[in-house]
Amino acid sequence: KLGIFPPLLQSPINAGAFTMLVGLGLVPLVSVITRKPDHKHVENCFVCYEAAIAVRARESLGIGIASDDAAGAPRGPQGSRGQRQKRRL
């Protein structure tokens, strides 16, 4: 059986492990070779995340969940988050 890869790397598991190990060495090497990006350029790339937006509390990342549960407001077809946790117990 002639193949491009050595016999040890013909197994998918071995080939995947080899690729991950090569990546562990390649990433720091590329980081050493390349220059650091300009701080102002990096800040400019992420300036859109500084904008203030209006969002409902129940759609945000965790703000208002406790108040929804306390008020008994339903969240979807299964009710509030607190009710779902009680059902699991």
N, C-alpha and C positions, 0 to 999 in steps of 0.2 A: 504494500500500500504506500504509494508515493504521495506525499502531501507537502504543502508549503510550510506548515508549522512543524516544529519538532514533535516527536511522539508524546512528550510530557505535556505539551500545550494543546493536544488534540481533544482532550477532555474539556467539556464546557466549564466544569467547576475549576479545573486548573487554569484554564485560560482566563476566567474571570478573576481569580485570585492574583494571577500574574499581572493583569491589567490594573487592578487596584494598587498593588505594590509599586508598579512603575509610576502610577499617578502620585503616590506618596513622595516619591523622589523628584518627579518632574515639576510639580507645582512650586516647591520652594526654589528650585533652580530657575524657573522662569521669573519668580518674584525677585530674585537677586539680580538677574540680567536686566529686567525692565526698570524704567525709572518710575518714581512715585508720581501719581497724577497731581496736578495743581490743585491746591486746597479750594480756591475760588471756583474752579470748574466742577469739583465734586459737590460743593454747596449749591451751585447753580442747577445741577442735575436733580437735586431733591427739593428744590424750592417749592414745588407744587404741593408737597405734603404739609407746608406751613399754612396753607389757606384755611380759613375758618369756613365750615360748612354746617348747614342745619340738617339734623337727622333725628328721627324719633328715638326716644330712649330705648324702646324695645328692639330697635334695629342696630343699636350701637354695640360696641364690644364690652358688654357686661354692665354698663351703666343703666340703672333703672330696673334690673331684673328683680332685685329684692322688693322694690316698691310695687311692681306688677304682682308678685306673689302675695304681698301683704294686702293689696286691694282686691285680690281674687280675680284679676283680669285673666280671661282665658288666653292661652298661647297656642294657637293651632288646634287641631282636632283632639289632642290629648289633654288639653287644659294647661294649667300653669306648670312651670318647671318643678315647683315644690310638690304638686300633686303627683307628677310622674315619679319623683323620688320616693314618695310614700308608697306608691303601688309596688315598687321593686322590693320593699322591705317585707 
